[in-house]
């Protein structure tokens, strides 16, 4: 028994919120709840899961705007992202207003995450990798046994995250992908923040931004 995962696209941005359920304990984590609380909770109920925490890859509104609502409603903790994304979360109300996004209050996670940390979901463990570039405090979660990673907006099928936001950094983003993610193995499947899943091996071969042939 390991984990069961359900991807729930939320908001007008079609952001890939995920529900990770430990099949042994029935405990679950919600990854990057950007909005559509009722839809997320309906999927949790359909999975027969009990949410014990919310985990965040980074502080952009489409990934975290519903976090505090769910924290209060479910009485659970928020873990992540890295503290370097604190300035994004602190300005959530402003960003939501500017983008025409539903209002969200600023909040403080119960636990900021560091590179090398472990997040527990029931009896399962997710490894934490600090992968800055898209945002300075972006983290990636890896379930090594199931060879599955949640990479937020660092890497996509055939593309990479934007680095033109405040404190974004293109060189850091490329380094995060090539030096932290790709070494985890070609057979790792990843769930990006938007769009279809892929594998690190596929992106090493064909992604025009980070493929091996581009970097020799």
NORRAGI-V99999 format. One record per residue. N is the residue number from 1. SS is DSSP state (H for helix, E for strand, L for the rest). OMEGA is omega in whole degrees, 0 to 359 (999 if undefined). BURIAL is 1 if it has 9 or more other C-alpha atoms within 8 Angstrom, else 0. Layout:
((N | SS | OMEGA | BURIAL) (N | SS | OMEGA | BURIAL))
This chain:
((1 | L | 182 | 0) (2 | L | 180 | 0) (3 | E | 171 | 1) (4 | E | 185 | 0) (5 | E | 173 | 0) (6 | E | 179 | 0) (7 | E | 182 | 0) (8 | E | 177 | 1) (9 | E | 184 | 0) (10 | E | 177 | 1) (11 | L | 178 | 1) (12 | L | 179 | 0) (13 | L | 181 | 0) (14 | L | 180 | 1) (15 | E | 183 | 1) (16 | E | 168 | 1) (17 | E | 178 | 1) (18 | E | 169 | 1) (19 | E | 180 | 1) (20 | E | 181 | 1) (21 | E | 171 | 1) (22 | E | 186 | 1) (23 | L | 179 | 1) (24 | L | 186 | 0) (25 | L | 185 | 0) (26 | L | 178 | 1) (27 | E | 185 | 1) (28 | E | 171 | 1) (29 | E | 174 | 1) (30 | E | 181 | 1) (31 | E | 172 | 1) (32 | L | 176 | 1) (33 | L | 183 | 1) (34 | L | 181 | 1) (35 | L | 179 | 1) (36 | L | 184 | 1) (37 | H | 184 | 1) (38 | H | 179 | 0) (39 | H | 179 | 0) (40 | H | 182 | 1) (41 | H | 176 | 0) (42 | H | 178 | 0) (43 | H | 176 | 1) (44 | H | 180 | 1) (45 | H | 180 | 0) (46 | H | 179 | 0) (47 | H | 184 | 0) (48 | L | 185 | 0) (49 | L | 174 | 1) (50 | E | 184 | 0) (51 | E | 177 | 1) (52 | E | 178 | 1) (53 | E | 173 | 1) (54 | E | 179 | 1) (55 | E | 188 | 1) (56 | L | 176 | 1) (57 | L | 179 | 1) (58 | L | 192 | 1) (59 | L | 178 | 1) (60 | L | 189 | 1) (61 | H | 184 | 1) (62 | H | 177 | 1) (63 | H | 187 | 1) (64 | H | 189 | 1) (65 | L | 180 | 1) (66 | L | 187 | 1) (67 | H | 185 | 1) (68 | H | 176 | 1) (69 | H | 179 | 0) (70 | H | 178 | 1) (71 | H | 181 | 1) (72 | H | 183 | 0) (73 | H | 184 | 0) (74 | H | 182 | 0) (75 | L | 179 | 0) (76 | L | 182 | 1) (77 | E | 171 | 1) (78 | E | 178 | 1) (79 | E | 181 | 1) (80 | L | 357 | 1) (81 | L | 173 | 1) (82 | L | 185 | 1) (83 | H | 178 | 1) (84 | H | 176 | 0) (85 | H | 181 | 1) (86 | H | 183 | 1) (87 | H | 177 | 0) (88 | H | 183 | 1) (89 | H | 180 | 1) (90 | H | 182 | 1) (91 | L | 180 | 1) (92 | H | 182 | 1) (93 | H | 180 | 1) (94 | H | 181 | 0) (95 | H | 180 | 1) (96 | H | 180 | 1) (97 | H | 181 | 1) (98 | H | 184 | 0) (99 | H | 184 | 0) (100 | L | 181 | 0) (101 | L | 175 | 0) (102 | L | 183 | 0) (103 | L | 173 | 0) (104 | L | 177 | 1) (105 | L | 171 | 0) (106 | L | 179 | 1) (107 | L | 175 | 0) (108 | L | 177 | 0) (109 | L | 176 | 1) (110 | L | 180 | 0) (111 | E | 169 | 0) (112 | L | 184 | 1) (113 | L | 178 | 1) (114 | L | 174 | 1) (115 | L | 180 | 0) (116 | L | 177 | 0) (117 | L | 175 | 1) (118 | E | 174 | 0) (119 | E | 180 | 0) (120 | E | 173 | 0) (121 | E | 188 | 1) (122 | L | 179 | 1) (123 | L | 181 | 0) (124 | E | 180 | 1) (125 | E | 173 | 1) (126 | E | 176 | 1) (127 | E | 184 | 1) (128 | E | 177 | 1) (129 | E | 176 | 1) (130 | E | 186 | 1) (131 | L | 182 | 1) (132 | L | 178 | 1) (133 | L | 173 | 1) (134 | L | 167 | 1) (135 | L | 183 | 1) (136 | L | 182 | 1) (137 | L | 183 | 1) (138 | L | 174 | 1) (139 | E | 178 | 1) (140 | E | 179 | 1) (141 | E | 179 | 1) (142 | E | 168 | 1) (143 | E | 191 | 1) (144 | L | 183 | 0) (145 | L | 182 | 0) (146 | L | 178 | 0) (147 | L | 184 | 1) (148 | E | 181 | 1) (149 | E | 173 | 1) (150 | E | 190 | 1) (151 | E | 179 | 1) (152 | E | 182 | 1) (153 | L | 176 | 1) (154 | L | 188 | 1) (155 | E | 177 | 1) (156 | E | 173 | 1) (157 | L | 177 | 1) (158 | L | 182 | 1) (159 | E | 177 | 1) (160 | E | 180 | 1) (161 | L | 175 | 1) (162 | L | 178 | 1) (163 | L | 182 | 1) (164 | L | 174 | 0) (165 | L | 176 | 0) (166 | L | 179 | 0) (167 | L | 168 | 1) (168 | L | 182 | 1) (169 | L | 185 | 1) (170 | H | 181 | 1) (171 | H | 176 | 0) (172 | H | 181 | 1) (173 | H | 179 | 1) (174 | H | 179 | 1) (175 | H | 179 | 1) (176 | H | 182 | 1) (177 | H | 188 | 1) (178 | H | 185 | 1) (179 | H | 179 | 0) (180 | H | 185 | 1) (181 | H | 184 | 1) (182 | H | 178 | 1) (183 | H | 179 | 0) (184 | H | 175 | 0) (185 | L | 180 | 1) (186 | L | 185 | 1) (187 | L | 177 | 0) (188 | L | 172 | 1) (189 | E | 179 | 1) (190 | E | 174 | 1) (191 | E | 180 | 1) (192 | E | 179 | 1) (193 | L | 180 | 1) (194 | E | 174 | 1) (195 | L | 187 | 1) (196 | L | 175 | 0) (197 | L | 176 | 1) (198 | E | 175 | 1) (199 | E | 177 | 1) (200 | H | 179 | 1) (201 | H | 178 | 1) (202 | H | 181 | 1) (203 | H | 175 | 1) (204 | H | 182 | 1) (205 | H | 195 | 1) (206 | H | 181 | 0) (207 | L | 187 | 1) (208 | L | 182 | 0) (209 | L | 188 | 0) (210 | L | 182 | 1) (211 | L | 181 | 1) (212 | H | 184 | 0) (213 | H | 180 | 0) (214 | H | 185 | 0) (215 | H | 176 | 0) (216 | L | 999 | 0))
